[in-house]
């Protein structure tokens, strides 16, 4: 299942979705964390994007393991692939934290919106602000980790393709 689709490695197909979805979702989280009036309207859409990214990460990881087993590389490239693989296995954690904090941000914002419409403010604003700040930090972290892992993977692939001396 995680090996190939019509002869193409699944990893190559899915990893591009992760490289787009997680940073895009992270940007959305930063925006709704920074602009409270947009949370109720765009929060569910941002949460859907974060959820899609979270679902795609394990598929990319498993398919990467399958692809790694097919690659016959040595020297610098083998070390680059190993580093990419090691860090790739960790991507799930910041993405999961991002998802959890986004769920909390969206749900707390909805509850605060309902309470505000009913004339009650409660003590939720500090907690909501804290969750928004933590969600923004998690978004920057998850986006950065995905970018770093993607860069390591592309470096491993393209360093030999473009004729680098590291592969000779």
Residue pairs with C-beta under 8 A, 6 or more apart in sequence:
1 10
2 10
2 11
2 59
2 62
2 63
2 65
2 66
3 9
3 10
3 63
3 66
3 67
4 10
5 13
9 63
9 66
9 67
9 70
10 59
10 63
10 66
10 67
11 60
11 63
11 64
11 66
11 67
12 67
14 56
14 59
14 60
14 63
15 60
15 63
15 64
15 150
15 153
17 56
17 60
18 53
18 56
18 57
18 60
18 91
18 146
18 150
19 146
19 147
19 150
21 49
21 52
21 53
21 56
22 53
22 56
22 57
22 91
22 95
22 98
22 142
22 143
22 146
23 143
23 146
23 147
24 49
25 46
25 49
25 50
25 52
25 53
25 98
25 102
25 139
26 50
26 98
26 139
26 140
26 142
26 143
27 139
27 143
28 42
28 45
28 46
28 49
28 50
29 46
29 50
29 98
29 101
29 102
29 105
29 135
29 136
29 138
29 139
30 136
30 139
30 140
31 38
31 42
31 46
32 38
32 39
32 42
32 43
32 46
32 105
32 109
32 132
33 105
33 132
33 133
33 135
33 136
33 139
34 132
34 136
36 109
36 128
36 132
39 105
39 106
39 109
39 113
40 109
40 110
40 113
43 102
43 105
43 106
43 109
43 110
44 106
46 102
46 106
47 102
47 103
47 106
50 95
50 98
50 99
50 102
51 99
53 95
53 98
53 99
54 92
54 95
54 96
54 98
54 99
57 91
57 92
57 95
58 92
60 88
60 91
61 88
61 89
61 91
61 92
64 84
64 85
64 88
64 153
65 85
68 81
68 85
71 81
73 81
73 156
75 166
75 167
76 159
76 166
76 167
77 156
77 159
77 160
77 166
77 167
80 152
80 155
80 156
80 159
81 153
81 156
83 152
84 149
84 152
84 153
84 156
87 145
87 148
87 149
87 152
88 149
88 153
90 145
91 142
91 145
91 146
91 149
94 138
94 141
94 142
94 145
95 142
95 146
97 138
97 141
97 142
98 135
98 138
98 139
98 141
98 142
101 131
101 134
101 135
101 138
102 135
104 131
104 135
105 128
105 131
105 132
105 135
108 124
108 127
108 128
108 131
109 128
111 124
112 122
112 124
112 125
112 128
115 121
115 122
115 124
159 166
159 167
160 166
160 167
